Amino acid sequence: MEFSSKLLEKAVNEMAQLPGIGKRTALRLVLHLLKQPSEQTHFLSQALTTMRDDIKFCKNCHNISDLDVCEICANASRNHKIICVVEDVRDVMAIENTNQFKGIYHVLGGKISPIDGVGPSQLNINPLVEKVKLGAIEEIIFALSSTMEGDTTNFYIFKQIKECNIKTSTIARGIAVGDELEYADEVTLGRSILQRVPFENSLKNN
C-alpha cells in the first residue's frame, strides 16, 4: 500500500495494530478522522490517553474501574458471599447485561494455557484462593469459556479450594462447548447462570 504522506502511513500502521483491523480498514478510519473537525479527533485521542493513564483495576476483583474498588464490589446490595469467576472484564460485562447475577466477580485475567506460556502464577488465582480461605465465601461459580483451557483452569482452582468446604458450581452447558462467554446471547447466558450445576457433576461428564 503506497502512501502520499508519512504521517498518514504512520497513523494507519498504528490503527492496524488493533484487533480485527486490517490496513484497508485502518486507512478508511484514519481518512474518516481527517474529514472530521480537528477538535473531535483531539477529544478521541484525549479520551484514549486519559483511559490508558488513569484507569484502575479493582483491588478486590480485578475488574476495570475508575476507583480502587469497582462499583460492583462497592455495592452493599450485592451478595458478597457468592463469587463468579471469569476470564476477563468482557465476561463481567456479558453477565451483568443478563441482570440475573447478584453476587460479585473475580477476574482471572486469562486462562491456564501451557502452549501459550500462561501458568497459574500469571493469573489472579492466588488472591481468589486467599479469599476462600478467609471463610467468608459460600459459593464459587466457575464461568469460564467451555474450552480445554477453561476447563483446565476451573479444575486447577477447584483443587486449590476443595478442602475449604464451600459450594462450587459451574454455569449450565447452555453455552456450547468451545464457545467464548462474551459471544453468548444474554438469554442463554442468563439461564446458564441461574441453572448452574455442582462443579463435581461437570467433572463426571468430561
QUILIN-V737739 format. One record per pair of residues at least 12 apart in sequence whose C-alpha atoms are under 8 Angstrom apart, sorted by the first residue. I is the first residue (numbers start at 1). J is the second residue. Records with the same first field share a line. If there is no record, write none. Layout:
I=J, J
//
This chain:
8=30
11=30
12=26, 27, 30
13=26
15=30
54=66
55=67
56=68
57=69, 70
58=70
60=73, 106
61=73, 104, 105, 106, 107
62=106, 107, 108, 124
63=88, 89, 92, 105, 106, 107
64=89
72=104
73=104
78=102, 103, 104
79=102, 103, 104
80=103, 104, 137
81=103, 104, 136, 137, 138, 139
82=103, 104, 137, 138, 139, 140, 141
83=103, 104, 105, 106, 137, 139, 140, 141
84=103, 104, 105, 106, 140, 141, 142, 143
85=105, 106, 107, 108, 140, 141, 142, 143, 144
86=105, 106, 107, 108, 142, 143, 144
87=107, 108, 109, 110, 111, 143, 144, 145
88=107, 108, 109, 110
89=107, 109
90=182
91=181, 182
92=105, 107
94=181, 182, 186
95=186, 189, 190
97=186
98=186, 187, 189, 190
99=190
100=190, 193, 194
101=190, 193, 194
106=128
107=124
108=123, 124, 125
109=123, 124
110=123
111=123, 149, 150, 153
112=149, 150, 152, 153
113=149
125=157
129=157, 160, 161
132=161, 164
133=161, 164
135=164
137=166
138=166, 167
139=166, 167, 168, 169
140=166, 167, 168, 169
141=168, 169, 170, 171, 196
142=154, 168, 169, 170, 171, 199
143=170, 171, 181
144=181
145=177, 178, 179, 180, 181
146=175, 176, 177, 178, 179, 180
147=177, 178, 179
148=178
167=198
168=198, 199, 200
169=196, 197, 198, 199, 200
170=196, 197, 198, 199, 202
171=192, 193, 194, 195, 196, 197
172=191, 192, 193, 195, 196, 197
173=192
174=188, 189, 191, 192
175=188, 189, 192
//
